Every structure is written in C-alpha cells, then in structure tokens.
Amino acid sequence: MAISEVTIKNVRFPPECIPDSWFGTVPLNAEFAPPVLDLKRFSPYIAILNKLQVAANAAVVLRAKYNDTRIEENTAAMIDLLPGAWQLPARDILYLNFFGTVGAPVADYTSHFSVWAFPPTIAHKIFHGVTLTSEEKAIADEFGVKNTVEKGLLPLPISQIIEREYAVVGEETHSRSINIAAADTVFTIETIYPKPGEIIVLTAIAAAPGVAANNVRFIVDRDTDVGLVDLPTFPLSLAAGGEISCFIPALKEIRLTTSAGAIVGAHLFRYTYQRIRLNNILRVRFGMVSQDEVPGDVFKKVQAGII
C-alpha cells in the first residue's frame, strides 16, 4: 500500500517518517503507472522525501518533483542499492517515478525510501511564507520567531529535535524467522509495548527480499492505525542498504506482521525500535495535554517551533 495523502494526514505523533518500497517493470520510453509516489493536496502538512535508494541502471531515469522543482536523473551513476543524499521538502506536490530510456523494459526494478511528515509550526509557516492566524502572530511576536527565522536558526532540523527532545531509555534490534505457511494469511512477527511513562518508536525495518512473485509483505500497525505501513520485502535486504529508515512513534503498541501471496516457509525480518521517555514537550506536540496542563510557556514554544 503506497504512501498517499491519507497516510500523511494520519500522522498523529509528529514528526513521523513513513517507509515505503516499490518494485515493478519500468517501461521503455514511458513512466511506470501508477507513479511510485504521487502526493497532492496534503496541506497543511509538510512532506519530505529522503533516504531514497535505487538500483543503478543506465536504462532507468529517476523523475521527481517537489513543489515547483523538477528532477530528472539517469540512475547509472547513482550509489547502487544504498540510500543516497536526497532531501525533497514539499507543501503542495511530492512526486517520484521511474522512466525507461533505452533498450528494453527493465523488469523487477526496485527502490525504497522514506517520507517525513508533520504539521508546520509557526517557524515553518514563516519560513515557507504561509500567513499566520492572529493567535499565531501574537505567539511569533512574543518569542521573536520571525527574527530568529531570518537569522537562519529556525525552523529546527528534525535531527536536532529528535536528538534533543526524544530521550532514549533503550534501543533494541530484533530479528525473527517467520514460517509463512499459507498464502494470503497474516502471521505475527512481534507486538511491542511501551513501559509506563514511555513511548516506543520504530526506527528501521529490513527483511530478506524473497521472490518477487511471492510478494512477501512487511506490515506495521500502530495503536489504532491498522496497515499504517504495508510494503513489499522484495526491494529490501538484510545487507547494508537494504534497511529502510523510519520514525513511527506509538503510545500503546506497535504490531508487526507479514503475509505473502504464496507459501514461502521461513522468512527473515529485522527491525529496530527505541524506548523514549514521555516528556512535556512530546505531550504537547502529540496533543495529549492542554495549555493549562503543562508548566510555563512550553505549550506556546512547541507551537512556535522553538522547541
């Protein structure tokens, strides 16, 4: 199930990084249909395509668009089967697809990537030229947000937010061999629960690729979000570059399952998650508390994007 506008608007605990993978036959002199990623009308959220991995192939051209910027690059000199340096932020349009350029159609071409998604803070709105409400303007004036944005100190990078505000209590990498003993049947990999006063965050997934025709799936349910991630494992691997980065917080549980279109037998999966201390900043950001339930100006500062 490809990432869609519904996926972006289903972000409950921002920022979230949703993984996806794709494989298919890239046609000659045409783009694959439907597009690998085609996001429109996801305002007010910001979406950022990153950690894009492709197979280097002179017959395949990568095409992307973020807002009004277009990209068209032959993949021949790309880093083969390793995530490359991609950071494509968008408020209106985010697009990714592949075009066959020479020779013959390219069968079983693979790619995987992640998309960060979050509603904009006041700092983001100022940075992107979005009109503020009267309440947002008052908060911006109170904390001098516009001046800080113009200095280049805001908006805060996601990496900095996570490093400063998501205090890691523990980090674990698990591996499982799951016997897929029937076709079109869901098999449990693991269900992970947070401890009191903590949340859990899924940060990476990997799997043996299997055979394309078997279409082995890696499925992630989060709290009440069933099928939040449902991707094919064929573009993945257990080697370097085959793992997909993600950042999926959960308050109650993360359920990992798999299914396939055929009897596969034993199939290998690997995934990493963190246990994070639930603090007041996260409670505000996740909409768990009102302004009166947290001390000082924490609520306004989270809205402003200062913290």
C-alpha positions as CSV (number, residue, x, y, z in Angstrom):
1,M,0.0,0.0,0.0
2,A,1.8,3.1,-1.3
3,I,2.1,6.3,0.8
4,S,-0.9,8.5,0.0
5,E,-2.3,11.8,1.2
6,V,-4.3,9.8,3.7
7,T,-1.0,8.5,5.1
8,I,0.3,12.0,5.5
9,K,-2.8,13.3,7.2
10,N,-2.8,10.3,9.5
11,V,0.4,11.5,11.2
12,R,-0.6,11.5,14.9
13,F,2.7,12.0,16.7
14,P,4.8,14.4,14.6
15,P,7.3,14.3,13.2
16,E,6.8,10.9,11.7
17,C,8.9,9.2,9.0
18,I,7.0,6.7,7.0
19,P,8.9,4.0,5.0
20,D,7.9,2.6,1.6
21,S,9.3,0.3,-1.0
22,W,8.4,-0.5,-4.6
23,F,9.3,-2.9,-7.5
24,G,8.0,-3.2,-11.0
25,T,8.8,-3.2,-14.7
26,V,10.0,0.2,-15.9
27,P,8.5,0.5,-19.4
28,L,10.5,1.7,-22.4
29,N,10.0,5.4,-23.3
30,A,7.4,5.8,-20.6
31,E,7.0,6.2,-16.9
32,F,5.7,3.4,-14.6
33,A,2.0,3.7,-13.9
34,P,0.7,4.5,-11.4
35,P,3.5,6.6,-10.1
36,V,5.7,5.3,-7.3
37,L,4.8,8.3,-5.2
38,D,2.3,11.0,-6.1
39,L,1.2,13.2,-3.3
40,K,-1.0,16.3,-3.8
41,R,-3.5,18.2,-1.6
42,F,-1.8,17.3,1.7
43,S,-1.9,20.8,3.2
44,P,-1.2,22.0,5.8
45,Y,1.3,19.1,6.3
46,I,4.9,19.3,5.1
47,A,6.3,16.2,3.5
48,I,10.0,15.4,2.8
49,L,11.2,12.6,0.6
50,N,14.5,11.3,1.9
51,K,16.7,8.1,2.2
52,L,15.9,7.2,-1.4
53,Q,17.6,4.0,-2.6
54,V,17.7,2.9,-6.2
55,A,19.4,0.3,-8.4
56,A,22.0,1.8,-10.7
57,N,20.9,1.2,-14.3
58,A,21.7,3.2,-17.4
59,A,18.2,2.3,-18.8
60,V,16.3,3.9,-15.9
61,V,15.8,7.6,-15.3
62,L,14.6,8.9,-11.9
63,R,12.0,11.6,-12.2
64,A,10.9,13.6,-9.1
65,K,9.1,16.8,-8.3
66,Y,8.8,18.8,-5.1
67,N,6.6,21.8,-5.3
68,D,7.7,23.6,-8.5
69,T,11.1,22.0,-8.7
70,R,11.6,19.1,-11.1
71,I,14.4,16.5,-11.2
72,E,15.3,14.1,-14.0
73,E,18.5,12.0,-13.5
74,N,19.8,8.8,-15.0
75,T,20.4,6.3,-12.3
76,A,23.6,4.8,-13.9
77,A,26.0,6.7,-11.6
78,M,23.8,6.5,-8.5
79,I,25.1,4.7,-5.5
80,D,23.9,1.2,-6.3
81,L,21.4,-0.2,-3.7
82,L,22.4,2.3,-1.0
83,P,20.3,5.3,0.2
84,G,21.6,8.4,-1.5
85,A,21.6,12.1,-0.5
86,W,18.0,13.2,-1.1
87,Q,16.0,15.8,0.8
88,L,13.0,16.9,-1.1
89,P,10.6,19.0,1.1
90,A,7.1,19.9,-0.2
91,R,3.9,21.6,0.8
92,D,1.9,21.1,-2.4
93,I,3.4,18.3,-4.6
94,L,5.7,15.4,-3.9
95,Y,6.3,13.0,-6.8
96,L,8.6,10.1,-7.6
97,N,8.7,7.8,-10.6
98,F,10.9,5.9,-13.0
99,F,11.2,6.2,-16.8
100,G,12.7,3.6,-19.2
101,T,15.1,5.3,-21.6
102,V,17.0,2.8,-23.8
103,G,17.0,-0.9,-24.9
104,A,14.0,-2.8,-23.4
105,P,11.7,-2.6,-20.4
106,V,13.5,-3.2,-17.1
107,A,11.8,-5.9,-15.1
108,D,11.8,-6.2,-11.3
109,Y,13.4,-2.8,-10.8
110,T,13.4,-1.9,-7.1
111,S,13.6,1.2,-4.9
112,H,12.8,2.1,-1.3
113,F,12.6,5.4,0.5
114,S,11.0,7.3,3.5
115,V,8.8,10.4,3.8
116,W,8.9,12.7,6.8
117,A,5.6,14.3,7.5
118,F,4.4,16.8,10.1
119,P,2.1,19.8,10.5
120,P,4.1,23.1,10.3
121,T,5.0,25.1,13.4
122,I,4.8,28.9,13.4
123,A,8.5,28.9,12.4
124,H,7.8,26.6,9.5
125,K,4.9,28.8,8.3
126,I,7.1,32.0,8.4
127,F,9.9,30.1,6.6
128,H,7.6,29.0,3.8
129,G,5.7,32.3,3.6
130,V,2.4,31.0,5.0
131,T,0.0,33.6,6.5
132,L,-0.3,33.3,10.3
133,T,-3.5,33.5,12.2
134,S,-3.9,36.3,14.7
135,E,-3.1,33.9,17.6
136,E,0.0,32.6,15.8
137,K,1.2,36.1,15.0
138,A,0.9,37.0,18.7
139,I,3.0,34.0,19.7
140,A,5.5,34.8,16.9
141,D,5.8,38.4,18.2
142,E,6.1,37.2,21.8
143,F,9.1,35.0,21.1
144,G,10.7,36.9,18.2
145,V,10.2,33.9,15.9
146,K,10.4,35.9,12.6
147,N,13.7,37.4,13.5
148,T,15.1,34.0,14.5
149,V,13.9,32.5,11.2
150,E,15.7,35.4,9.4
151,K,18.9,34.7,11.3
152,G,18.7,31.1,9.9
153,L,18.3,29.4,13.4
154,L,14.7,28.3,12.8
155,P,13.0,26.0,11.8
156,L,14.8,23.5,13.8
157,P,16.2,20.5,11.8
158,I,14.3,17.3,12.5
159,S,17.5,15.6,13.5
160,Q,18.2,18.2,16.1
161,I,14.6,17.9,17.5
162,I,14.9,14.2,17.9
163,E,18.4,14.3,19.4
164,R,17.4,17.0,22.0
165,E,13.9,16.0,22.9
166,Y,13.5,12.3,22.4
167,A,15.4,10.9,25.4
168,V,16.3,7.3,24.6
169,V,15.8,5.0,27.5
170,G,16.8,1.9,25.4
171,E,17.3,0.8,21.8
172,E,16.9,-2.7,20.6
173,T,17.3,-4.5,17.3
174,H,15.2,-7.7,16.9
175,S,15.4,-10.4,14.3
176,R,12.8,-13.1,13.6
177,S,12.4,-16.1,11.3
178,I,8.7,-16.4,10.5
179,N,7.2,-19.5,8.9
180,I,4.8,-18.2,6.2
181,A,2.9,-21.5,6.0
182,A,-0.1,-20.3,4.0
183,A,-0.9,-17.8,1.2
184,D,-2.8,-14.6,1.9
185,T,-2.7,-15.2,5.7
186,V,-1.4,-12.8,8.3
187,F,1.4,-14.1,10.5
188,T,2.6,-12.2,13.6
189,I,6.2,-11.1,13.8
190,E,6.1,-9.3,17.1
191,T,4.0,-6.9,19.2
192,I,6.0,-4.3,21.1
193,Y,4.6,-2.4,24.1
194,P,5.9,0.7,25.9
195,K,6.6,0.8,29.6
196,P,4.7,3.3,31.8
197,G,5.9,6.8,31.2
198,E,7.4,5.9,27.9
199,I,6.6,5.6,24.2
200,I,8.1,3.4,21.6
201,V,9.4,4.5,18.2
202,L,10.1,2.1,15.3
203,T,13.2,3.4,13.6
204,A,14.3,0.8,10.9
205,I,13.0,-2.3,9.2
206,A,14.7,-4.9,7.0
207,A,13.8,-8.3,5.6
208,A,15.1,-10.9,3.2
209,P,13.8,-10.0,-0.3
210,G,12.3,-13.3,-1.2
211,V,10.9,-13.9,-4.7
212,A,9.1,-11.1,-6.5
213,A,6.2,-13.4,-7.4
214,N,5.6,-14.4,-3.8
215,N,5.1,-10.7,-2.8
216,V,6.1,-11.1,0.9
217,R,4.8,-8.1,2.8
218,F,6.0,-6.3,5.9
219,I,3.1,-4.7,7.8
220,V,3.2,-2.2,10.6
221,D,0.1,-1.4,12.8
222,R,0.5,1.5,15.3
223,D,-2.0,1.8,18.2
224,T,-5.4,2.1,16.3
225,D,-3.8,2.7,12.9
226,V,-4.1,-0.6,11.1
227,G,-1.9,-1.1,8.0
228,L,0.0,2.2,8.6
229,V,2.9,0.6,6.7
230,D,2.3,-2.3,4.2
231,L,5.3,-2.7,1.9
232,P,6.8,-5.5,-0.2
233,T,10.1,-7.0,1.0
234,F,11.4,-7.7,-2.4
235,P,13.2,-4.3,-2.7
236,L,14.7,-4.9,0.8
237,S,17.6,-7.0,2.1
238,L,19.4,-7.8,5.3
239,A,22.6,-6.4,4.0
240,A,23.8,-2.8,4.2
241,G,21.5,-0.5,2.1
242,G,18.6,-3.0,2.3
243,E,17.3,-1.5,5.6
244,I,14.7,1.3,5.5
245,S,14.8,4.1,8.0
246,C,11.6,5.2,9.6
247,F,10.4,7.0,12.7
248,I,7.0,5.8,13.9
249,P,6.0,6.6,17.5
250,A,3.3,4.7,19.3
251,L,1.7,5.3,22.7
252,K,0.2,1.8,23.2
253,E,1.7,-0.7,20.8
254,I,3.4,-1.5,17.5
255,R,2.2,-4.7,15.8
256,L,4.5,-6.2,13.2
257,T,3.0,-8.8,10.9
258,T,3.7,-10.4,7.5
259,S,1.8,-12.1,4.7
260,A,2.6,-13.4,1.2
261,G,0.8,-14.4,-2.0
262,A,2.2,-18.0,-1.7
263,I,3.6,-20.5,0.8
264,V,7.1,-19.2,1.5
265,G,8.3,-21.1,4.5
266,A,10.8,-19.5,6.8
267,H,11.4,-15.8,6.1
268,L,13.8,-13.4,7.9
269,F,12.9,-10.0,9.3
270,R,14.9,-7.4,11.2
271,Y,13.8,-4.2,12.9
272,T,14.9,-1.6,15.4
273,Y,12.9,0.4,17.9
274,Q,13.7,2.9,20.7
275,R,12.1,3.3,24.1
276,I,11.6,7.1,24.7
277,R,10.8,8.9,27.9
278,L,7.5,10.7,27.5
279,N,8.1,14.4,28.5
280,N,6.0,17.5,28.5
281,I,7.3,18.7,25.1
282,L,6.1,15.4,23.5
283,R,2.8,15.5,25.4
284,V,2.1,19.0,23.9
285,R,3.3,18.0,20.4
286,F,1.2,14.9,20.4
287,G,-1.9,16.8,21.5
288,M,-2.1,14.9,24.8
289,V,-2.5,18.0,27.1
290,S,-3.9,21.5,27.1
291,Q,-2.0,24.7,27.7
292,D,-3.1,24.7,31.4
293,E,-1.7,21.2,32.0
294,V,1.9,22.0,31.4
295,P,4.1,24.5,33.2
296,G,5.4,27.8,32.0
297,D,5.4,28.6,28.3
298,V,6.1,25.1,27.0
299,F,2.8,24.9,25.1
300,K,3.4,28.2,23.2
301,K,7.1,27.3,22.5
302,V,6.1,24.0,20.9
303,Q,3.5,25.8,18.7
304,A,6.2,28.3,17.8
305,G,8.7,25.7,16.8
306,I,11.3,26.9,19.3
307,I,11.4,23.5,21.0
